[in-house]
Amino acid sequence: MTASSNVLHSYGFYDAENLNGYFGGTGGLEWYQGDPHYALAVYAGVRNSQTFHRAVSGDVALAWRGGVAIRYTF
């Protein structure tokens, strides 16, 4: 992950312009309809990005993610 503008630097995210990794986990549920090829999916997770922590306050840089999907499988 990286940000290409120094706008984040002015808000205290000093490492946001450097390329860095992240780690986290995601889990979800799938519900298969009457046809076993189609499914509705819901997922949510959290990501810890070392690049987007604030140097001033020492906050943990957590990003919440989630979504829904319509899936097709063979």
Backbone as CSV, one residue per row, in Angstrom:
resi,resn,N_x,N_y,N_z,CA_x,CA_y,CA_z,C_x,C_y,C_z
1,MET,0.836,-1.182,0.000,0.000,0.000,0.000,0.873,1.234,0.000
2,THR,0.431,2.246,-0.676,1.147,3.507,-0.686,0.195,4.622,-1.065
3,ALA,0.508,5.815,-0.659,-0.240,7.014,-1.050,0.732,7.926,-1.780
4,SER,0.293,8.525,-2.874,1.217,9.270,-3.713,1.188,10.765,-3.479
5,SER,0.501,11.249,-2.496,0.425,12.682,-2.253,0.898,12.968,-0.836
6,ASN,1.427,14.157,-0.614,1.898,14.490,0.732,0.806,15.123,1.579
7,VAL,-0.450,14.987,1.165,-1.562,15.483,1.977,-1.612,14.727,3.302
8,LEU,-1.408,13.431,3.272,-1.433,12.646,4.504,-0.287,13.018,5.434
9,HIS,0.823,13.462,4.886,1.948,13.893,5.703,1.559,15.089,6.570
10,SER,0.739,15.984,6.063,0.330,17.159,6.841,-0.628,16.797,7.973
11,TYR,-1.268,15.630,7.906,-2.153,15.179,8.981,-1.461,14.275,9.988
12,GLY,-0.176,14.071,9.868,0.574,13.284,10.836,0.882,11.867,10.405
13,PHE,0.544,11.487,9.180,0.862,10.161,8.666,2.166,10.263,7.878
14,TYR,3.277,10.247,8.587,4.569,10.535,7.977,5.088,9.414,7.080
15,ASP,4.693,8.169,7.332,5.181,7.039,6.532,4.231,6.657,5.414
16,ALA,3.189,7.425,5.166,2.168,7.036,4.185,2.687,7.038,2.758
17,GLU,3.741,7.762,2.483,4.272,7.812,1.123,5.261,6.692,0.838
18,ASN,5.630,5.919,1.829,6.570,4.816,1.650,5.811,3.519,1.408
19,LEU,6.333,2.664,0.542,5.743,1.374,0.275,5.964,0.467,1.475
20,ASN,4.896,-0.152,1.950,4.978,-0.992,3.127,3.873,-2.040,3.061
21,GLY,3.977,-3.064,3.847,3.005,-4.147,3.843,1.941,-3.977,4.916
22,TYR,1.023,-4.905,4.917,-0.022,-4.932,5.929,-0.369,-6.383,6.219
23,PHE,-1.038,-6.633,7.326,-1.498,-7.979,7.651,-2.864,-7.874,8.292
24,GLY,-3.599,-8.939,8.230,-4.946,-8.955,8.783,-5.646,-10.251,8.463
25,GLY,-6.939,-10.241,8.666,-7.730,-11.432,8.413,-9.128,-11.051,7.959
26,THR,-9.733,-11.963,7.210,-11.076,-11.758,6.695,-11.841,-13.064,6.814
27,GLY,-13.105,-12.962,7.187,-13.981,-14.127,7.271,-15.315,-13.806,6.635
28,GLY,-16.054,-14.837,6.280,-17.336,-14.576,5.657,-18.236,-15.789,5.622
29,LEU,-19.437,-15.563,5.099,-20.441,-16.604,4.963,-20.944,-16.616,3.528
30,GLU,-21.297,-17.816,3.051,-21.902,-17.954,1.737,-23.210,-18.714,1.884
31,TRP,-24.225,-18.259,1.177,-25.519,-18.913,1.201,-25.862,-19.325,-0.224
32,TYR,-25.934,-20.641,-0.446,-26.217,-21.170,-1.778,-27.722,-21.266,-1.976
33,GLN,-28.205,-20.760,-3.106,-29.623,-20.800,-3.457,-29.996,-22.222,-3.893
34,GLY,-31.165,-22.356,-4.491,-31.581,-23.658,-5.010,-30.640,-24.184,-6.073
35,ASP,-30.065,-23.311,-6.875,-29.055,-23.693,-7.860,-27.695,-23.687,-7.161
36,PRO,-26.989,-24.813,-7.134,-25.726,-24.862,-6.372,-24.585,-24.043,-6.977
37,HIS,-24.808,-23.425,-8.139,-23.745,-22.636,-8.758,-23.733,-21.185,-8.267
38,TYR,-24.859,-20.686,-7.809,-24.949,-19.294,-7.381,-24.965,-19.205,-5.865
39,ALA,-24.304,-18.183,-5.336,-24.275,-18.004,-3.884,-24.253,-16.514,-3.563
40,LEU,-24.828,-16.157,-2.442,-24.708,-14.816,-1.887,-23.635,-14.869,-0.814
41,ALA,-22.717,-13.927,-0.845,-21.592,-13.935,0.096,-21.541,-12.621,0.859
42,VAL,-21.186,-12.722,2.122,-20.973,-11.560,2.990,-19.629,-11.782,3.679
43,TYR,-18.775,-10.766,3.682,-17.476,-10.921,4.330,-17.124,-9.656,5.113
44,ALA,-16.291,-9.828,6.107,-15.805,-8.709,6.920,-14.430,-9.073,7.462
45,GLY,-13.645,-8.051,7.739,-12.310,-8.304,8.260,-11.649,-7.029,8.748
46,VAL,-10.461,-7.198,9.239,-9.678,-6.083,9.750,-8.262,-6.204,9.191
47,ARG,-7.632,-5.066,8.949,-6.289,-5.008,8.390,-5.462,-4.033,9.225
48,ASN,-4.249,-4.420,9.558,-3.327,-3.569,10.293,-2.248,-3.107,9.332
49,SER,-2.239,-1.830,9.028,-1.295,-1.268,8.072,-0.230,-0.470,8.817
50,GLN,0.996,-0.901,8.722,2.086,-0.226,9.426,2.371,1.154,8.853
51,THR,1.994,1.377,7.591,2.259,2.654,6.946,1.353,3.764,7.441
52,PHE,0.114,3.438,7.784,-0.868,4.462,8.111,-1.109,4.612,9.612
53,HIS,-0.071,4.560,10.413,-0.229,4.884,11.829,0.235,6.319,12.049
54,ARG,-0.394,6.985,13.001,-0.041,8.381,13.266,1.120,8.429,14.243
55,ALA,2.134,9.154,13.888,3.313,9.270,14.745,3.042,10.153,15.954
56,VAL,2.070,11.046,15.842,1.801,12.000,16.922,1.065,11.335,18.077
57,SER,-0.010,10.611,17.790,-0.833,10.061,18.864,-0.547,8.601,19.165
58,GLY,0.161,7.915,18.315,0.470,6.515,18.550,-0.723,5.596,18.364
59,ASP,-1.710,5.994,17.559,-2.868,5.152,17.303,-2.470,3.911,16.518
60,VAL,-3.231,2.858,16.719,-3.042,1.647,15.932,-3.723,1.854,14.586
61,ALA,-3.067,1.499,13.518,-3.589,1.742,12.168,-4.430,0.559,11.715
62,LEU,-5.687,0.526,12.129,-6.589,-0.546,11.737,-7.535,-0.066,10.652
63,ALA,-7.753,-0.898,9.667,-8.710,-0.604,8.612,-9.748,-1.718,8.610
64,TRP,-11.008,-1.356,8.746,-12.097,-2.321,8.699,-12.545,-2.458,7.254
65,ARG,-12.802,-3.675,6.831,-13.295,-3.892,5.477,-14.444,-4.878,5.506
66,GLY,-15.308,-4.749,4.549,-16.444,-5.645,4.456,-17.126,-5.493,3.117
67,GLY,-17.977,-6.433,2.800,-18.671,-6.347,1.538,-19.629,-7.498,1.328
68,VAL,-20.352,-7.400,0.240,-21.282,-8.445,-0.180,-20.955,-8.790,-1.633
69,ALA,-21.306,-9.997,-2.025,-20.996,-10.432,-3.380,-22.014,-11.470,-3.843
70,ILE,-22.203,-11.528,-5.124,-22.943,-12.625,-5.751,-21.899,-13.480,-6.464
71,ARG,-21.800,-14.740,-6.069,-20.731,-15.590,-6.577,-21.295,-16.652,-7.513
72,TYR,-20.500,-17.020,-8.472,-20.821,-18.148,-9.359,-19.665,-19.128,-9.325
73,THR,-19.982,-20.388,-9.067,-18.942,-21.420,-9.048,-19.318,-22.517,-10.045
74,PHE,-18.332,-23.222,-10.570,-18.566,-24.284,-11.544,-18.947,-25.563,-10.884
